[in-house]
Amino acid sequence: MCTRGCARYRSRTNPKEFRDNHFGARVPLADHSGDHRGELTAGGPGENTGDGAVWSLRGASAGPTTAGALSFGPSATGVS
């Protein structure tokens, strides 16, 4: 994923990189861990050459936080 500020984005050598991964196609806020705090999960079905990826921000008392954030794609779950 290339976001504003990365070298590819600034140079425009691959301007479709960010748009085509569909980051944020689905962004549910739910208590997945059972701690009564909402975790924010963002999907990117076009990431990893179309295989997809998921990012999860843990819930904290003030809202989702990047501390302890997770990201994974199919290979991390044993899918090839």
Biopython code that builds the backbone (N, CA, C, O; Angstrom):
import numpy as np
from Bio.PDB.StructureBuilder import StructureBuilder

atoms = [
    (1, "MET", "N", (0.844, -1.168, 0.000)),
    (1, "MET", "CA", (0.000, 0.000, 0.000)),
    (1, "MET", "C", (0.889, 1.230, 0.000)),
    (1, "MET", "O", (1.875, 1.300, 0.733)),
    (2, "CYS", "N", (0.541, 2.165, -0.802)),
    (2, "CYS", "CA", (1.293, 3.409, -0.866)),
    (2, "CYS", "C", (0.352, 4.548, -0.499)),
    (2, "CYS", "O", (-0.648, 4.769, -1.181)),
    (3, "THR", "N", (0.657, 5.255, 0.545)),
    (3, "THR", "CA", (-0.185, 6.368, 0.960)),
    (3, "THR", "C", (0.531, 7.680, 0.725)),
    (3, "THR", "O", (1.721, 7.704, 0.409)),
    (4, "ARG", "N", (-0.190, 8.759, 0.879)),
    (4, "ARG", "CA", (0.405, 10.089, 0.699)),
    (4, "ARG", "C", (1.648, 10.200, 1.577)),
    (4, "ARG", "O", (1.600, 9.943, 2.780)),
    (5, "GLY", "N", (2.754, 10.584, 0.958)),
    (5, "GLY", "CA", (4.000, 10.713, 1.697)),
    (5, "GLY", "C", (5.034, 9.665, 1.340)),
    (5, "GLY", "O", (6.225, 9.883, 1.560)),
    (6, "CYS", "N", (4.612, 8.533, 0.794)),
    (6, "CYS", "CA", (5.614, 7.534, 0.415)),
    (6, "CYS", "C", (6.221, 7.921, -0.932)),
    (6, "CYS", "O", (5.632, 8.693, -1.690)),
    (7, "ALA", "N", (7.376, 7.389, -1.215)),
    (7, "ALA", "CA", (8.115, 7.790, -2.420)),
    (7, "ALA", "C", (7.321, 7.552, -3.700)),
    (7, "ALA", "O", (7.330, 8.405, -4.588)),
    (8, "ARG", "N", (6.639, 6.422, -3.817)),
    (8, "ARG", "CA", (5.882, 6.140, -5.040)),
    (8, "ARG", "C", (4.762, 7.145, -5.230)),
    (8, "ARG", "O", (4.484, 7.554, -6.358)),
    (9, "TYR", "N", (4.111, 7.553, -4.141)),
    (9, "TYR", "CA", (3.010, 8.502, -4.251)),
    (9, "TYR", "C", (3.532, 9.857, -4.716)),
    (9, "TYR", "O", (2.951, 10.479, -5.605)),
    (10, "ARG", "N", (4.628, 10.312, -4.114)),
    (10, "ARG", "CA", (5.186, 11.622, -4.474)),
    (10, "ARG", "C", (5.686, 11.652, -5.906)),
    (10, "ARG", "O", (5.508, 12.647, -6.609)),
    (11, "SER", "N", (6.315, 10.557, -6.346)),
    (11, "SER", "CA", (6.902, 10.562, -7.682)),
    (11, "SER", "C", (5.866, 10.269, -8.761)),
    (11, "SER", "O", (6.116, 10.507, -9.942)),
    (12, "ARG", "N", (4.742, 9.770, -8.373)),
    (12, "ARG", "CA", (3.674, 9.414, -9.306)),
    (12, "ARG", "C", (4.087, 8.327, -10.287)),
    (12, "ARG", "O", (3.492, 8.203, -11.358)),
    (13, "THR", "N", (5.121, 7.520, -9.930)),
    (13, "THR", "CA", (5.535, 6.451, -10.825)),
    (13, "THR", "C", (4.486, 5.353, -10.901)),
    (13, "THR", "O", (4.418, 4.637, -11.901)),
    (14, "ASN", "N", (3.680, 5.207, -9.881)),
    (14, "ASN", "CA", (2.620, 4.215, -9.890)),
    (14, "ASN", "C", (1.402, 4.804, -9.173)),
    (14, "ASN", "O", (1.086, 4.374, -8.064)),
    (15, "PRO", "N", (0.719, 5.765, -9.772)),
    (15, "PRO", "CA", (-0.380, 6.443, -9.087)),
    (15, "PRO", "C", (-1.575, 5.549, -8.792)),
    (15, "PRO", "O", (-2.424, 5.915, -7.980)),
    (16, "LYS", "N", (-1.662, 4.373, -9.437)),
    (16, "LYS", "CA", (-2.790, 3.482, -9.185)),
    (16, "LYS", "C", (-2.590, 2.611, -7.955)),
    (16, "LYS", "O", (-3.534, 1.964, -7.500)),
    (17, "GLU", "N", (-1.369, 2.582, -7.402)),
    (17, "GLU", "CA", (-1.043, 1.712, -6.279)),
    (17, "GLU", "C", (-2.046, 1.853, -5.137)),
    (17, "GLU", "O", (-2.578, 0.850, -4.661)),
    (18, "PHE", "N", (-2.310, 3.056, -4.696)),
    (18, "PHE", "CA", (-3.195, 3.268, -3.551)),
    (18, "PHE", "C", (-4.656, 3.062, -3.931)),
    (18, "PHE", "O", (-5.410, 2.436, -3.185)),
    (19, "ARG", "N", (-5.050, 3.573, -5.061)),
    (19, "ARG", "CA", (-6.452, 3.501, -5.476)),
    (19, "ARG", "C", (-6.900, 2.064, -5.719)),
    (19, "ARG", "O", (-8.013, 1.702, -5.340)),
    (20, "ASP", "N", (-6.072, 1.247, -6.333)),
    (20, "ASP", "CA", (-6.483, -0.087, -6.739)),
    (20, "ASP", "C", (-6.506, -1.124, -5.624)),
    (20, "ASP", "O", (-7.027, -2.221, -5.827)),
    (21, "ASN", "N", (-5.960, -0.813, -4.454)),
    (21, "ASN", "CA", (-6.009, -1.820, -3.395)),
    (21, "ASN", "C", (-7.328, -1.767, -2.631)),
    (21, "ASN", "O", (-7.606, -2.656, -1.827)),
    (22, "HIS", "N", (-8.137, -0.752, -2.866)),
    (22, "HIS", "CA", (-9.468, -0.598, -2.259)),
    (22, "HIS", "C", (-9.410, -0.589, -0.733)),
    (22, "HIS", "O", (-10.307, -1.102, -0.063)),
    (23, "PHE", "N", (-8.335, 0.005, -0.194)),
    (23, "PHE", "CA", (-8.199, 0.092, 1.264)),
    (23, "PHE", "C", (-9.429, 0.773, 1.849)),
    (23, "PHE", "O", (-9.845, 1.832, 1.377)),
    (24, "GLY", "N", (-10.003, 0.166, 2.868)),
    (24, "GLY", "CA", (-11.178, 0.717, 3.509)),
    (24, "GLY", "C", (-12.483, 0.339, 2.837)),
    (24, "GLY", "O", (-13.517, 0.952, 3.099)),
    (25, "ALA", "N", (-12.445, -0.668, 1.972)),
    (25, "ALA", "CA", (-13.668, -1.110, 1.303)),
    (25, "ALA", "C", (-14.717, -1.528, 2.331)),
    (25, "ALA", "O", (-15.919, -1.397, 2.099)),
    (26, "ARG", "N", (-14.253, -2.024, 3.447)),
    (26, "ARG", "CA", (-15.145, -2.365, 4.561)),
    (26, "ARG", "C", (-14.428, -1.998, 5.845)),
    (26, "ARG", "O", (-13.284, -2.403, 6.050)),
    (27, "VAL", "N", (-15.078, -1.241, 6.712)),
    (27, "VAL", "CA", (-14.451, -0.773, 7.954)),
    (27, "VAL", "C", (-15.443, -0.929, 9.119)),
    (27, "VAL", "O", (-16.075, 0.042, 9.535)),
    (28, "PRO", "N", (-15.571, -2.150, 9.638)),
    (28, "PRO", "CA", (-16.452, -2.338, 10.793)),
    (28, "PRO", "C", (-15.772, -1.959, 12.114)),
    (28, "PRO", "O", (-14.560, -2.115, 12.267)),
    (29, "LEU", "N", (-16.550, -1.473, 13.039)),
    (29, "LEU", "CA", (-16.103, -1.190, 14.399)),
    (29, "LEU", "C", (-16.885, -2.138, 15.297)),
    (29, "LEU", "O", (-18.102, -2.006, 15.432)),
    (30, "ALA", "N", (-16.197, -3.089, 15.909)),
    (30, "ALA", "CA", (-16.862, -4.106, 16.721)),
    (30, "ALA", "C", (-15.940, -4.565, 17.836)),
    (30, "ALA", "O", (-14.720, -4.422, 17.756)),
    (31, "ASP", "N", (-16.545, -5.120, 18.876)),
    (31, "ASP", "CA", (-15.776, -5.641, 20.010)),
    (31, "ASP", "C", (-15.425, -7.101, 19.739)),
    (31, "ASP", "O", (-16.133, -8.003, 20.186)),
    (32, "HIS", "N", (-14.340, -7.334, 19.013)),
    (32, "HIS", "CA", (-13.925, -8.691, 18.670)),
    (32, "HIS", "C", (-13.252, -9.409, 19.840)),
    (32, "HIS", "O", (-13.274, -10.638, 19.903)),
    (33, "SER", "N", (-12.663, -8.665, 20.751)),
    (33, "SER", "CA", (-11.896, -9.282, 21.842)),
    (33, "SER", "C", (-12.714, -9.503, 23.108)),
    (33, "SER", "O", (-12.254, -10.188, 24.022)),
    (34, "GLY", "N", (-13.910, -8.942, 23.180)),
    (34, "GLY", "CA", (-14.750, -9.127, 24.355)),
    (34, "GLY", "C", (-14.394, -8.233, 25.530)),
    (34, "GLY", "O", (-14.833, -8.489, 26.652)),
    (35, "ASP", "N", (-13.599, -7.180, 25.294)),
    (35, "ASP", "CA", (-13.199, -6.289, 26.388)),
    (35, "ASP", "C", (-14.075, -5.034, 26.480)),
    (35, "ASP", "O", (-13.748, -4.098, 27.209)),
    (36, "HIS", "N", (-15.172, -5.019, 25.748)),
    (36, "HIS", "CA", (-16.129, -3.903, 25.727)),
    (36, "HIS", "C", (-15.538, -2.630, 25.124)),
    (36, "HIS", "O", (-15.975, -1.524, 25.442)),
    (37, "ARG", "N", (-14.549, -2.793, 24.256)),
    (37, "ARG", "CA", (-13.946, -1.681, 23.520)),
    (37, "ARG", "C", (-13.943, -2.059, 22.045)),
    (37, "ARG", "O", (-13.589, -3.183, 21.688)),
    (38, "GLY", "N", (-14.330, -1.136, 21.204)),
    (38, "GLY", "CA", (-14.452, -1.427, 19.785)),
    (38, "GLY", "C", (-13.128, -1.466, 19.055)),
    (38, "GLY", "O", (-12.348, -0.517, 19.121)),
    (39, "GLU", "N", (-12.872, -2.565, 18.356)),
    (39, "GLU", "CA", (-11.707, -2.668, 17.482)),
    (39, "GLU", "C", (-12.131, -2.211, 16.085)),
    (39, "GLU", "O", (-13.228, -2.526, 15.622)),
    (40, "LEU", "N", (-11.257, -1.472, 15.431)),
    (40, "LEU", "CA", (-11.524, -0.985, 14.087)),
    (40, "LEU", "C", (-10.778, -1.881, 13.108)),
    (40, "LEU", "O", (-9.558, -2.021, 13.195)),
    (41, "THR", "N", (-11.501, -2.480, 12.186)),
    (41, "THR", "CA", (-10.917, -3.377, 11.210)),
    (41, "THR", "C", (-11.132, -2.782, 9.825)),
    (41, "THR", "O", (-12.245, -2.380, 9.485)),
    (42, "ALA", "N", (-10.080, -2.726, 9.031)),
    (42, "ALA", "CA", (-10.180, -2.190, 7.672)),
    (42, "ALA", "C", (-9.713, -3.244, 6.686)),
    (42, "ALA", "O", (-8.652, -3.844, 6.854)),
    (43, "GLY", "N", (-10.518, -3.461, 5.656)),
    (43, "GLY", "CA", (-10.172, -4.414, 4.619)),
    (43, "GLY", "C", (-9.623, -3.720, 3.392)),
    (43, "GLY", "O", (-10.008, -2.598, 3.064)),
    (44, "GLY", "N", (-8.730, -4.399, 2.729)),
    (44, "GLY", "CA", (-8.187, -3.938, 1.446)),
    (44, "GLY", "C", (-8.206, -5.107, 0.483)),
    (44, "GLY", "O", (-7.187, -5.778, 0.315)),
    (45, "PRO", "N", (-9.354, -5.375, -0.165)),
    (45, "PRO", "CA", (-9.459, -6.564, -1.006)),
    (45, "PRO", "C", (-8.524, -6.568, -2.214)),
    (45, "PRO", "O", (-8.276, -7.630, -2.785)),
    (46, "GLY", "N", (-8.006, -5.426, -2.612)),
    (46, "GLY", "CA", (-7.100, -5.385, -3.753)),
    (46, "GLY", "C", (-5.632, -5.399, -3.381)),
    (46, "GLY", "O", (-4.772, -5.415, -4.262)),
    (47, "GLU", "N", (-5.332, -5.394, -2.105)),
    (47, "GLU", "CA", (-3.936, -5.405, -1.635)),
    (47, "GLU", "C", (-3.280, -6.737, -1.997)),
    (47, "GLU", "O", (-3.976, -7.729, -2.210)),
    (48, "ASN", "N", (-1.964, -6.769, -2.068)),
    (48, "ASN", "CA", (-1.205, -7.993, -2.365)),
    (48, "ASN", "C", (-1.623, -8.602, -3.699)),
    (48, "ASN", "O", (-1.920, -9.794, -3.784)),
    (49, "THR", "N", (-1.643, -7.783, -4.722)),
    (49, "THR", "CA", (-1.984, -8.217, -6.077)),
    (49, "THR", "C", (-3.350, -8.886, -6.138)),
    (49, "THR", "O", (-3.540, -9.872, -6.849)),
    (50, "GLY", "N", (-4.289, -8.342, -5.391)),
    (50, "GLY", "CA", (-5.663, -8.834, -5.441)),
    (50, "GLY", "C", (-5.994, -9.921, -4.450)),
    (50, "GLY", "O", (-7.150, -10.339, -4.373)),
    (51, "ASP", "N", (-5.013, -10.404, -3.674)),
    (51, "ASP", "CA", (-5.291, -11.439, -2.678)),
    (51, "ASP", "C", (-5.979, -10.862, -1.448)),
    (51, "ASP", "O", (-6.658, -11.587, -0.721)),
    (52, "GLY", "N", (-5.810, -9.557, -1.208)),
    (52, "GLY", "CA", (-6.457, -8.887, -0.091)),
    (52, "GLY", "C", (-5.612, -8.843, 1.168)),
    (52, "GLY", "O", (-4.618, -9.557, 1.296)),
    (53, "ALA", "N", (-6.023, -7.996, 2.089)),
    (53, "ALA", "CA", (-5.367, -7.862, 3.382)),
    (53, "ALA", "C", (-6.339, -7.219, 4.361)),
    (53, "ALA", "O", (-7.332, -6.609, 3.966)),
    (54, "VAL", "N", (-6.034, -7.366, 5.641)),
    (54, "VAL", "CA", (-6.867, -6.821, 6.709)),
    (54, "VAL", "C", (-5.961, -6.116, 7.710)),
    (54, "VAL", "O", (-4.878, -6.607, 8.028)),
    (55, "TRP", "N", (-6.404, -4.971, 8.205)),
    (55, "TRP", "CA", (-5.706, -4.230, 9.249)),
    (55, "TRP", "C", (-6.659, -4.124, 10.423)),
    (55, "TRP", "O", (-7.848, -3.863, 10.236)),
    (56, "SER", "N", (-6.148, -4.323, 11.638)),
    (56, "SER", "CA", (-6.977, -4.251, 12.838)),
    (56, "SER", "C", (-6.320, -3.340, 13.868)),
    (56, "SER", "O", (-5.176, -3.553, 14.269)),
    (57, "LEU", "N", (-7.066, -2.320, 14.288)),
    (57, "LEU", "CA", (-6.607, -1.405, 15.339)),
    (57, "LEU", "C", (-7.335, -1.774, 16.617)),
    (57, "LEU", "O", (-8.564, -1.834, 16.641)),
    (58, "ARG", "N", (-6.595, -2.016, 17.659)),
    (58, "ARG", "CA", (-7.186, -2.433, 18.934)),
    (58, "ARG", "C", (-7.985, -1.312, 19.580)),
    (58, "ARG", "O", (-7.685, -0.131, 19.404)),
    (59, "GLY", "N", (-8.998, -1.702, 20.323)),
    (59, "GLY", "CA", (-9.820, -0.732, 21.037)),
    (59, "GLY", "C", (-9.152, -0.296, 22.328)),
    (59, "GLY", "O", (-8.519, -1.101, 23.012)),
    (60, "ALA", "N", (-9.293, 0.974, 22.658)),
    (60, "ALA", "CA", (-8.770, 1.531, 23.905)),
    (60, "ALA", "C", (-9.862, 2.398, 24.522)),
    (60, "ALA", "O", (-10.892, 2.630, 23.890)),
    (61, "SER", "N", (-9.657, 2.870, 25.720)),
    (61, "SER", "CA", (-10.690, 3.663, 26.392)),
    (61, "SER", "C", (-11.039, 4.934, 25.623)),
    (61, "SER", "O", (-12.174, 5.405, 25.687)),
    (62, "ALA", "N", (-10.067, 5.492, 24.897)),
    (62, "ALA", "CA", (-10.317, 6.710, 24.120)),
    (62, "ALA", "C", (-10.702, 6.408, 22.670)),
    (62, "ALA", "O", (-10.915, 7.334, 21.888)),
    (63, "GLY", "N", (-10.794, 5.129, 22.301)),
    (63, "GLY", "CA", (-11.122, 4.751, 20.941)),
    (63, "GLY", "C", (-10.023, 3.881, 20.347)),
    (63, "GLY", "O", (-9.072, 3.531, 21.045)),
    (64, "PRO", "N", (-10.137, 3.529, 19.079)),
    (64, "PRO", "CA", (-9.118, 2.674, 18.452)),
    (64, "PRO", "C", (-7.729, 3.306, 18.522)),
    (64, "PRO", "O", (-7.582, 4.525, 18.440)),
    (65, "THR", "N", (-6.715, 2.457, 18.676)),
    (65, "THR", "CA", (-5.334, 2.921, 18.774)),
    (65, "THR", "C", (-4.436, 2.100, 17.854)),
    (65, "THR", "O", (-4.732, 0.939, 17.572)),
    (66, "THR", "N", (-3.350, 2.691, 17.391)),
    (66, "THR", "CA", (-2.410, 1.960, 16.554)),
    (66, "THR", "C", (-1.455, 1.098, 17.382)),
    (66, "THR", "O", (-0.753, 0.252, 16.827)),
    (67, "ALA", "N", (-1.420, 1.301, 18.694)),
    (67, "ALA", "CA", (-0.578, 0.461, 19.562)),
    (67, "ALA", "C", (-1.085, -0.972, 19.487)),
    (67, "ALA", "O", (-2.245, -1.238, 19.798)),
    (68, "GLY", "N", (-0.238, -1.877, 19.084)),
    (68, "GLY", "CA", (-0.630, -3.284, 18.975)),
    (68, "GLY", "C", (-1.441, -3.591, 17.731)),
    (68, "GLY", "O", (-2.076, -4.643, 17.658)),
    (69, "ALA", "N", (-1.435, -2.692, 16.747)),
    (69, "ALA", "CA", (-2.191, -2.913, 15.513)),
    (69, "ALA", "C", (-1.659, -4.142, 14.783)),
    (69, "ALA", "O", (-0.472, -4.459, 14.857)),
    (70, "LEU", "N", (-2.545, -4.818, 14.087)),
    (70, "LEU", "CA", (-2.197, -6.016, 13.335)),
    (70, "LEU", "C", (-2.546, -5.827, 11.868)),
    (70, "LEU", "O", (-3.489, -5.108, 11.538)),
    (71, "SER", "N", (-1.800, -6.459, 10.999)),
    (71, "SER", "CA", (-2.173, -6.521, 9.586)),
    (71, "SER", "C", (-1.775, -7.890, 9.074)),
    (71, "SER", "O", (-0.737, -8.427, 9.459)),
    (72, "PHE", "N", (-2.592, -8.450, 8.213)),
    (72, "PHE", "CA", (-2.281, -9.750, 7.662)),
    (72, "PHE", "C", (-3.016, -9.956, 6.347)),
    (72, "PHE", "O", (-4.038, -9.333, 6.062)),
    (73, "GLY", "N", (-2.447, -10.855, 5.565)),
    (73, "GLY", "CA", (-3.026, -11.253, 4.295)),
    (73, "GLY", "C", (-3.218, -12.750, 4.277)),
    (73, "GLY", "O", (-3.063, -13.397, 5.313)),
    (74, "PRO", "N", (-3.550, -13.324, 3.135)),
    (74, "PRO", "CA", (-3.846, -14.754, 3.046)),
    (74, "PRO", "C", (-2.705, -15.648, 3.535)),
    (74, "PRO", "O", (-2.965, -16.645, 4.208)),
    (75, "SER", "N", (-1.461, -15.324, 3.219)),
    (75, "SER", "CA", (-0.348, -16.181, 3.608)),
    (75, "SER", "C", (-0.201, -16.289, 5.124)),
    (75, "SER", "O", (0.265, -17.312, 5.627)),
    (76, "ALA", "N", (-0.595, -15.240, 5.858)),
    (76, "ALA", "CA", (-0.507, -15.259, 7.317)),
    (76, "ALA", "C", (-1.508, -16.228, 7.949)),
    (76, "ALA", "O", (-1.348, -16.646, 9.096)),
    (77, "THR", "N", (-2.541, -16.574, 7.182)),
    (77, "THR", "CA", (-3.566, -17.475, 7.700)),
    (77, "THR", "C", (-3.440, -18.873, 7.114)),
    (77, "THR", "O", (-4.286, -19.733, 7.358)),
    (78, "GLY", "N", (-2.373, -19.099, 6.335)),
    (78, "GLY", "CA", (-2.156, -20.417, 5.762)),
    (78, "GLY", "C", (-2.798, -20.613, 4.404)),
    (78, "GLY", "O", (-2.768, -21.717, 3.860)),
    (79, "VAL", "N", (-3.374, -19.568, 3.850)),
    (79, "VAL", "CA", (-3.986, -19.654, 2.523)),
    (79, "VAL", "C", (-2.950, -19.226, 1.508)),
    (79, "VAL", "O", (-2.316, -18.185, 1.675)),
    (80, "SER", "N", (-2.769, -20.006, 0.464)),
    (80, "SER", "CA", (-1.776, -19.629, -0.547)),
    (80, "SER", "C", (-2.431, -19.265, -1.853)),
    (80, "SER", "O", (-1.742, -18.923, -2.814)),
]
sb = StructureBuilder()
sb.init_structure("model")
sb.init_model(0)
sb.init_chain("A")
sb.init_seg("    ")
for serial, (resi, resn, name, xyz) in enumerate(atoms, 1):
    if name == "N":
        sb.init_residue(resn, " ", resi, " ")
    sb.init_atom(name, np.array(xyz, "f"), 0.0, 1.0, " ", f" {name:<3s}", serial, name[0])
structure = sb.get_structure()
